[in-house]
Amino acid sequence: MKLELCGFVHHDILKAYTDGNIPRYLVCGVDTYINPETAGDQDYDVENPFSMEREMFFSSRFFRLIDLENPDEYQPFSNVPELQRHMKDLKIKSANFLSGDTIEQNDTDTIYVLTPLDYLDFFALMDGKNVDSYFGMGIPNLPRHLRLFHDQGIKITSVSPLEGRLGNWDVSSRGSIIAVETPGDFCGGIPLDAAIELHERPPLHKLGANLGGFIRPNGYTPAKDPRFVALPDEDGFKQIARDGMSIPEIRTIAQQASLPLFVGAYHIDSSKAFEAWAQVAKKFI
């Protein structure tokens, strides 16, 4: 979904709209907290109490598109796709996004709290586009490596877990490491000469290991020389393939036949190393 992102609304929402300072619509989530004594069959989470009230616990979350032209109109949406469809039907081109929690209603049985979208909500609403708008807008708890992926031109396909694509490379964040791999053993990747150059790059500082030590072909620890993991691409494989051949046999025969070899999988251990890998990988996409 393509929207012009006009920033967050902090205070005096209606006045800001009537003064012509913000667009007509405000997007937000709504968290509900209920009193167990009057909950009936409603579910609630005793591990998630409302911070300002005792004996009021989180029950559910839905979404709202507040029309500042008609603020008393109340239309909840059970999920982001429903909200997105409604916004498309209205042909909304710009919207505000709430920046902090705001109590909408507080009574004996139920508390309704207007909340910002989190990064999963936002990603779904925007169809995975405009990820650059995540940064500097106060969206909490962004996934590790998200900015790094974005800055290196990775097309984000999922944010939880964080995954993306760079050409035919699948890129994923796995805790402290980033895993990159082509779709199969014989799908190319980085040509062996370039992989060797990357592997042998000097350290970033005097006391550090070679940069290539943080860019591990096939995920080996410590990093193996790319010559020991490189394989032919699909065209090369078809030239030498025989039934029952093992991967080491294929590699040996490809080397003997002087076929082009490639490294198609890495585990990468630092942001600087990932930047170096991405710059090389882009040359061969």
N, C-alpha and C positions, 0 to 999 in steps of 0.2 A: 504494500500500500504506500502510495507516495503522498506525503504531507509536508507542508511547510511548517517547520518546528519553530514556534514563536517564543519558547522559553516557558518557565514555570510561573504560576501565580502564587503569591505569598499571602497578601492581605487585601481586604476590601475588593473582593472579586467583582461584585456587581458594579461598584463605582468605577473600577478600572474599565469595565466594558462600556458603561454608559458614557464615560469620558472619551471613548474611542481609542483606548490604549491597548486593548487586547482583542483577539478574535471572539466569536460568539460562543464557541464550544469549549468545554473543559472535560478532559478525560481523567478518570480516576478509578481506583478500586474501592470497594466497600467491605470492610471486615466487620463481622457481627460477633458480639459477645453476649452470652445469655446467662441467666441465673439458673443454676441446677434445680432449685426448688420449684421453678415453674417451667422447666424445659420440656416436660412431657417426653415424647419420643425423639426429640431433637438430640443429635450428637453434639458433644463438646469435648474439648481437650483440656484436662486438668493440668497439663504441663505448660499451658499457654494462657495464663491469666491476663486480664486487662490491668495495665500498670497502675491505673488511678482508682481502681475499685477492688474490694475484696469480694470473693465468691461470684465473680463474673468471668467466664471462660470463653475462649475463642470457639465459635461454632461453624461459621461458613464465610466464604468470600465470593462476592460477585462484582460486577463492573457497572459503571454509569457513564453516560455521556450527558453532561449537564448543559442544557440550552440556556444561556444567560439571558436570552430574549424571553424565555418562559421558565424561570427557575423553579416554579412550583410543580412543573410537569415531572413525573417520576416514572422512569422506565428502566428497570434493571436488566442486565444481561448476564446470563449464567457463566459465560466463558468469553474469551477474547475473539474467537471467530464470529460469534453472534454480534459482538460490538463492532467488529470490523465490517461485517456485511451491512449493518445499519448505517455506518459512516459512509460507506460507498453508495448506498441508496440515496443518502442525502447530498451526495457529491461534495463532501467536506474537503476542502483543500488546505485548511490550516486549523490548528487546534492548540490549546494550552494543556500542559500536564502538571498536575499537582506536585508540589515539592516536599510537603511534609504532612504528617497526620493531622486531621482536623475532626473533632467530634461533631457529628451531624445531629445525633439524637441520643439522649441519655435518660432512660427512664428505669423503673424498678426491674423490669424483666429483660430488657434488651438495650445494648449500646451499639450504635452504628458509627463507625469511624471511617471517614474518607481517607484513603491512603494513596501514595504514589504507585504507579506501575513499577514492578521490579523488572530486572533485565529480561526474564523469560517472557513476561507479558509484553514488554516493549518489542522484543524480537519477533514475537508472533504477530503483533499488530502491524509491524512494518514489513512483514514477509521476508525478514532477514536482510532488508536493505537499510541504507542510511545508518550503518553501524557507527560511523564517525560521530553521529549525534549522541552516542552514549557518553562520550567523554566531555567532562566539564559541565554536565547537566545534573549531576548529583544523584544519578541512579546508583543505588547501593549495591555492594557486594558483587561487582563485576567479576566474571571468571578470570582466573589467572591466565596470562598470555593473550588476552583478548586484544589489547592495544598492539602488542607485538605482531599478532596475525594481521590485524588491519593495516599496520604500517608497512608490512611486507607484501601487501597485495593478495593475501589469502582470501578467497571467496568463502565467507562464513556460511556453513550449512546447518550448524547446530551450536547452541551456546551451553547446553547442559546434557551431555558433555560437550566441551568445546571442540568442534571439528570443522574442517574446511577443505578446500581444493586449491591447488596451484597447478594448472595444466592437468596432467594425468596423475599428479601426486595427491594421495590422501594425506591430510595433515591433522594430527590430533594431539591435544594436550593431555598428558597422563601424569598427574602430580607434578613433580619437578622437571620431568623430561618432556620433550616434544618428539613424537614419533612421526616419521614421514615414510611413505612407501608407495610404489607403483602398484597397479592392480594385480600383477602376477610376476612370477620369476623371470619371465622373458618379455617384459614390457618396456625395456629400455630404462632410462633414468639419466644419470650423469655419466658421460663417457669416461672411460678409465683414466685417460691422461688428465682430465680436469679433476677427477676424484683424487688422484695421487697428489696433484698440486694443492688441493684443499687439505688433504691429510697432512701434508708436510709444511703447512704454513707455520711461521714462527709464533711464539707466544705473544700475547697482548702486552705483557709486562715482563720485566727481567726474571722474576721468580716463578712465573707461571709455566705450566706445561704447554706444549705446542697446541695451537688453536684446534688442530685436527684431532687432538685427543678428546675434545668435547663433542666431536661429530663422528659417531661410532657406526661404521658400516654394519648393516644387519643387526645392530644392537649389541655387538660383542663388547665385553668389558674384560680387559682394557681394549681400546679401539684397535681392530685389526687393520693391517695394510689392505687397501682396497683390492690389490692384486689377488688376494686370497678369497674374495667373495664375489668378484665381478662375474657377470654372465652375458652371453650374447642376447640380442633382442630377438623378437619373434622370427624375423627373416633369417637371422643367423642360425637359430635353433632348428628351423625347418631344413636347413642345408645338411645338418649333421645328426639329426635325431634318429635314434634307433630304439626299438622296444627294449624296455628293461634297463635303460641307461640311468645311472645315478647322477645327481647334481655335480659331484666332483668329477665324474667322467666327462660330463658335458663341458665343464669348464676347461678341463685339460685338452680335450679334442678341439675346442674353439680356439684355445691359445695356440695349439700346434698348427691350426689352419689359418692363423692370423686374422680371425674374424674380429670385428669391433666388439668390445666388451663394455658393460655398463654396470653401475651400482644403483640398485633400485630400492634400497631401504636403509634408513638410518635411525638411530636414537641420538638426540641432540640435548646437551646438558646445560646450555647457558643461552641467554638472549643474544649475546654477541656472536656466539657460534651459529645460532639459528639465522641471524642476519647474513652471516657469511655464506651459509649453505644456500639461503634463498637467492642471493645475488648470483651464485653460480647456477643453480637450478633453472632460473629464469632464462638463461642464455640458450638452453636446449629444449625449450617448450615450443 
